[in-house]
Amino acid sequence: MDRSRARRSGRPGLVITMVAAITTLAACGISAESTPRDIELTSKGGSIGRAAVGSGQVFLVQPVAGGAAPELVSVQRATGASVGSDPTPVLDVLFAGPNPAEIEGNVTTFLPEGLTVVDWSVRSGGVVTIDLPEAFGELTGQSLRFALAQIVHTVTAAGDVNGVRITIGGEAREWPDVNSQLQSDPLTIYDYPGMVRSTQPAFPAVPSD
């Protein structure tokens, strides 16, 4: 079993508070909160977010105009090599958040500031277990669902990963999918459909007879 530890001190970030009175979540398969509440989106400012270069990608978040649910957006990054499915290099980049140019474009993240990988392991079948600090386990509602989707999509896109288990303090937990249904199995991108902004061009209208 390969193990790696990553520690990095947190830095102050720019906190963007969005009022989560979102009425169109059902259209994209995301359950609404039972009561409206403030949701904090933390944008890493200054030089924390890395330059948009390299052949890798991580998934951040961008609100959608008109009050629709936010979407995951893929941004370019130099993520380094993942040896033995070690998720630490790509997660270090993800946890750093958006760079200044992306912040200007209203790109942000639902992941807590200063997050690090405490430990990790990999099992046969491409299932990676990632142990995270308690700060991640304190997320709730939409913030938690998007943070999970950011991690799952980013780690899976790095290759050779078919499922992601997330533990807190070494203890397994059930995590919500896009519809807030708790899952005990390894999470996959299929647990979070419809959350990633499509890069496909719109289909032309079908001419009428």
C-alpha positions as CSV (number, residue, x, y, z in Angstrom):
1,M,0.0,0.0,0.0
2,D,1.4,3.3,-1.0
3,R,1.0,6.2,1.4
4,S,1.8,9.9,1.1
5,R,1.4,12.9,3.4
6,A,0.9,16.4,2.2
7,R,1.0,19.4,4.5
8,R,0.6,23.0,3.5
9,S,-0.2,26.0,5.6
10,G,-3.4,27.8,4.8
11,R,-3.4,31.4,3.6
12,P,-6.0,34.1,3.8
13,G,-8.5,34.0,0.9
14,L,-11.3,36.1,-0.5
15,V,-14.7,34.8,0.7
16,I,-17.6,35.3,-1.6
17,T,-21.0,34.8,0.1
18,M,-23.8,33.7,-2.1
19,V,-27.4,33.6,-0.9
20,A,-28.5,30.0,-1.7
21,A,-32.2,30.8,-2.4
22,I,-31.8,28.8,-5.6
23,T,-35.1,27.8,-7.1
24,T,-33.9,26.1,-10.3
25,L,-31.8,23.4,-8.8
26,A,-34.2,20.6,-9.7
27,A,-33.6,21.3,-13.4
28,C,-30.1,20.0,-13.2
29,G,-30.8,17.2,-10.7
30,I,-29.5,19.0,-7.6
31,S,-31.8,19.0,-4.6
32,A,-32.6,22.3,-3.0
33,E,-32.0,23.0,0.6
34,S,-35.0,22.7,2.9
35,T,-34.5,26.3,4.1
36,P,-32.6,29.1,2.5
37,R,-29.2,29.8,4.0
38,D,-25.9,31.6,3.2
39,I,-23.3,29.5,1.4
40,E,-19.7,30.6,1.4
41,L,-17.6,30.1,-1.7
42,T,-13.9,30.5,-0.9
43,S,-11.7,32.0,-3.6
44,K,-8.0,31.7,-3.0
45,G,-6.5,35.1,-3.8
46,G,-3.0,36.4,-4.4
47,S,-0.6,33.8,-5.8
48,I,-2.1,30.7,-4.2
49,G,-4.0,29.4,-7.3
50,R,-1.5,28.1,-9.8
51,A,-1.1,29.2,-13.4
52,A,-3.4,27.8,-16.1
53,V,-0.7,25.8,-17.8
54,G,0.1,22.1,-18.3
55,S,-1.8,19.1,-19.5
56,G,-3.7,18.3,-16.3
57,Q,-7.0,19.6,-15.1
58,V,-8.8,20.3,-11.9
59,F,-12.5,21.2,-11.3
60,L,-13.5,24.5,-9.8
61,V,-16.9,26.2,-9.5
62,Q,-18.5,29.1,-11.4
63,P,-21.9,30.5,-10.5
64,V,-24.4,30.8,-13.3
65,A,-26.2,34.1,-14.1
66,G,-29.9,34.2,-13.5
67,G,-29.9,32.3,-10.2
68,A,-29.3,28.8,-11.6
69,A,-27.2,26.3,-9.8
70,P,-23.4,26.8,-10.0
71,E,-21.5,24.5,-12.4
72,L,-18.2,22.7,-12.2
73,V,-15.7,24.1,-14.7
74,S,-12.5,22.3,-15.8
75,V,-9.4,24.5,-15.6
76,Q,-5.9,23.7,-17.0
77,R,-3.1,22.9,-14.5
78,A,0.3,21.4,-14.3
79,T,-0.6,18.7,-11.8
80,G,2.6,16.6,-11.8
81,A,2.9,12.9,-12.1
82,S,0.6,10.6,-10.1
83,V,2.8,7.6,-9.1
84,G,0.8,4.5,-8.0
85,S,-2.5,6.5,-8.3
86,D,-1.2,8.8,-5.6
87,P,-3.9,11.6,-5.6
88,T,-1.8,14.1,-3.6
89,P,-0.2,16.0,-6.5
90,V,-3.4,16.8,-8.2
91,L,-5.3,17.4,-5.0
92,D,-2.6,19.9,-3.8
93,V,-3.3,21.8,-7.0
94,L,-7.1,21.6,-6.6
95,F,-7.0,22.7,-3.0
96,A,-4.9,25.8,-3.9
97,G,-8.0,27.1,-5.6
98,P,-8.5,29.5,-8.5
99,N,-5.7,31.8,-9.6
100,P,-6.1,35.6,-9.8
101,A,-7.2,35.6,-13.5
102,E,-9.9,32.9,-12.7
103,I,-11.1,34.9,-9.7
104,E,-11.6,37.8,-12.1
105,G,-13.8,35.5,-14.1
106,N,-15.9,34.7,-11.0
107,V,-14.4,31.2,-10.7
108,T,-14.3,29.9,-7.1
109,T,-14.3,26.7,-5.0
110,F,-16.5,25.1,-2.3
111,L,-13.4,23.4,-0.7
112,P,-12.3,24.7,2.7
113,E,-9.3,27.0,2.8
114,G,-6.0,25.3,3.8
115,L,-7.3,21.8,3.1
116,T,-4.6,19.1,2.8
117,V,-4.4,15.4,2.2
118,V,-3.8,13.7,5.5
119,D,-3.2,10.2,4.1
120,W,-4.2,8.1,1.2
121,S,-4.2,4.5,0.0
122,V,-5.1,2.6,-3.1
123,R,-6.8,-0.7,-3.6
124,S,-7.1,-3.1,-6.5
125,G,-9.7,-2.0,-9.0
126,G,-8.6,1.6,-9.0
127,V,-10.3,2.7,-5.7
128,V,-8.4,5.4,-4.0
129,T,-9.1,6.3,-0.3
130,I,-8.3,9.9,0.7
131,D,-8.2,10.9,4.3
132,L,-9.1,14.6,4.9
133,P,-9.1,16.9,7.9
134,E,-12.2,17.5,10.0
135,A,-12.8,20.8,8.2
136,F,-14.0,18.9,5.2
137,G,-16.4,16.8,7.3
138,E,-18.0,20.0,8.6
139,L,-19.3,20.9,5.1
140,T,-23.1,20.5,4.6
141,G,-25.7,20.8,2.0
142,Q,-24.9,22.2,-1.4
143,S,-21.3,23.1,-0.3
144,L,-20.6,19.5,0.6
145,R,-22.1,18.1,-2.7
146,F,-20.0,20.4,-4.8
147,A,-16.9,19.9,-2.8
148,L,-17.3,16.1,-3.2
149,A,-17.9,16.5,-6.9
150,Q,-14.8,18.7,-7.3
151,I,-12.6,16.0,-5.7
152,V,-14.2,13.0,-7.5
153,H,-14.1,14.6,-10.9
154,T,-10.5,15.9,-10.4
155,V,-9.0,12.6,-9.1
156,T,-10.8,10.5,-11.7
157,A,-9.7,12.8,-14.6
158,A,-6.1,12.2,-13.4
159,G,-6.4,8.6,-14.7
160,D,-6.3,5.1,-13.3
161,V,-9.0,5.9,-10.7
162,N,-12.4,4.2,-10.8
163,G,-13.7,5.2,-7.4
164,V,-13.0,7.5,-4.5
165,R,-13.5,6.8,-0.8
166,I,-13.2,9.8,1.5
167,T,-12.5,9.3,5.2
168,I,-12.2,11.8,8.0
169,G,-9.6,11.0,10.7
170,G,-9.3,7.5,9.2
171,E,-13.1,6.8,9.7
172,A,-15.4,6.0,6.8
173,R,-18.5,8.1,6.3
174,E,-21.5,8.0,4.0
175,W,-21.5,10.9,1.5
176,P,-24.3,12.5,-0.4
177,D,-24.6,12.2,-4.2
178,V,-26.0,14.9,-6.4
179,N,-29.6,14.2,-5.1
180,S,-28.5,14.1,-1.4
181,Q,-28.8,10.3,-1.2
182,L,-26.1,9.0,1.1
183,Q,-23.6,6.6,-0.5
184,S,-21.4,4.1,1.3
185,D,-19.8,2.7,-1.9
186,P,-16.8,4.5,-3.5
187,L,-17.9,7.7,-5.2
188,T,-17.7,8.0,-9.0
189,I,-18.4,10.8,-11.5
190,Y,-21.8,9.0,-12.1
191,D,-22.8,10.1,-8.6
192,Y,-22.6,13.7,-9.7
193,P,-24.1,13.9,-13.2
194,G,-25.1,17.2,-14.8
195,M,-22.8,19.3,-12.6
196,V,-20.0,19.9,-15.1
197,R,-20.4,22.7,-17.6
198,S,-20.6,21.2,-21.1
199,T,-18.0,22.1,-23.6
200,Q,-20.1,20.8,-26.5
201,P,-21.5,23.4,-28.9
202,A,-25.3,23.7,-28.9
203,F,-27.0,21.5,-31.5
204,P,-28.5,23.4,-34.4
205,A,-32.2,23.7,-34.4
206,V,-34.0,21.0,-36.4
207,P,-35.6,22.6,-39.4
208,S,-39.4,22.2,-39.5
209,D,-41.2,20.8,-42.5
